[in-house]
Amino acid sequence: MQAIQTLTNMFRFERFVYLGIIVLCLVILVATVAVALFGGEESISNAAFITTMFGSGGIITTLTGRILHMYNRSFDLLQGTTQGEKP
């Protein structure tokens, strides 16, 4: 338990940076969808719209995966499993 607490404290700043970027990307994604809904036909066919939509969605997915990977490693350490063993 002490090792997990030490690890989570060591990577606290990294987790907060990841969560901050995820929130920023969610705001960008919601704003892009709002522009698409209320902006008319010409805004949907724009290449910047598509790039913004997929870019922010990809960043959200990637960073959420990194955060979940950190938690999975902590749970593995808590259970006493190694990388090759199955719990």
Summary of the structure (lengths in Angstrom):
residues: 87
radius of gyration: 18.5
end to end distance: 17.6
largest distance: 56.3
contacts: 198
relative contact order: 0.13
helix: 84%
strand: 0%
